[in-house]
Amino acid sequence: MNVKNYKVAIVGAGPAGYFTAQAFQKAQRNDLSFVIDMIERLPTPWGLVRSGVAPDHPKIKTVSKVFEKIAKEPNFRLFANVELGKDVSLKDLRDQYDVVVLATGASRGRKLGIPGEKLKNSLSAAEFVPWYNAHPDFVDVEVDLSSDTALVIGAGNVAMDVARILAIDPAELDPTDVAEHALAKLKQSNIRTVIICGRRGPEHAAFTAPELRELPKLENTDVYIDSKQIEEAIQHIEEMDEVEKDLRNNIEAMKAIAEHEKKGVTRKLEIKFLSTPIEIKGNGKVEEVVFQKNKVENGKVVSANDTFSIKTGLVVTAIGYESVEYSGVTFESGRVRNIAGYVEHNVYTVGWAKRGPTGVIGTNKSDSTDAVDLIIENLKEPKTSEGITALLKSGHKVIDQTSWEKINASEVISGELAGKPRVKVADWSQLIRLGLS
């Protein structure tokens, strides 16, 4: 039997990239096989599982075991510390491979577009989250925690992660893999009140119920939601024709928080709805945020023609992500322009680069399977080419799977000594030294 062997380049070693590799591995049959080269800009793989998932959520990170299993297959190679657009061009990849899959994610934070947004200590979650997760590009982000109050703008799980990390007693982060530089800073933090502000009502929030249910379990932090806002949301829900189960679960979880007995501790986390930020004020740095009050009328959020302000020294916006653009492909609405994952020629896209920052880690699994089904339908005769090894300059320091396993083992051993899952190395050159030692 004539076996057709195709070369696939997957750009991006996050969940979308790995699930795409897995879908190719599962699609192999007697007459069809794939050689998969995964290309990653950072010296470390796993994407948001490493640099996005909150350190106090270790269960979510266990998906990395699946990634490692995929990486052990003989048809898989990792090329980390290789940047698209700098070390290799998309055109070259297109020429060298039968299929190129862009799994490059969405890592730039969306802007509020209001006055004062550029003041010092007005940060995006796209900077703050990788800072506390030891991403080598964000070690030097300046985070001033000298104020007693912090504001988080947004009403999704990222906003909740940010607020929780700011409001939690840092001792509760000791047994986690939080970045050491961030933990040291959090232990000196003066912040005792953290307020999450969402533009819309509780019934529109993008939080998930499991995340909400965890909040009252914080040992040294009281969590507040205005029960009046929850009662109004329940009324609005009762007026709806059909209510999704997730929404009911969400509202129930919020109602439980509103009614939960408070511990009377100094650390507070409050979720405030129907508040749109209209200006950040301050002399050189954040000092106050002005909000417009909103109300819900006929299912729509409208201005209540009233404003209020909150004194604060830190604002973190978590209102979504956009893809960072690179040459060779068209971007629109913050993601790669595509039709059901197809970009052009032999180029496809998956994950957040394809659909925008929606869904959870598992969403990428079905997304990747659909993309691979489409790719197989469109395959032409396989090329005879070398792949990425023909494109990289001589002496380029590639972190392959073996090198990554050295880094991983070193971090895990350091973690065992410190009573943590791992101690992450946040320095780019140190990561490469560890991998190539």
Buried (B, 14 or more C-beta within 10 A) or exposed (E): EEEEEBBBBBBBBBBBBBBBBBBBBEBBEEEBBBBBBBBBBBBBBBBBBBBBBBBBBBEBBEBBEBBBEBBEEEBBBBBBBBEBBEBBBBEBBBBBBBBBBBBBBBBBBBEBEBEBBEBEBBBBBBBBBBBBBBBBBBBEBEBBBEBBBBBBBBBBBBBBBBBBBBBBBBEBBEBBBBBBBBBEBBEEBEBBBBBBBBBBBBBBBBBBBEBBBBBBEBEBBBBBBBEEBBEBBBEBBEEEEEEEEEBEBBBBBBBBBBEBEEEEEEBBBBBBBBBBBBBBBBEEBBBBBBBBEBBBEEEEBEEEEEBEEBEBBBBBBBBBBBBBBBEBBEBEEBBBEBEEBBBEEBBBBBBBBBBBBEBEBEBBBEBBBBBBEBBBEEBEEBEEEEBBEEBBEEEEBBBBBEBBBBBBEBBBEBBEEBEBBBBBBBEBEBBBBBBBE
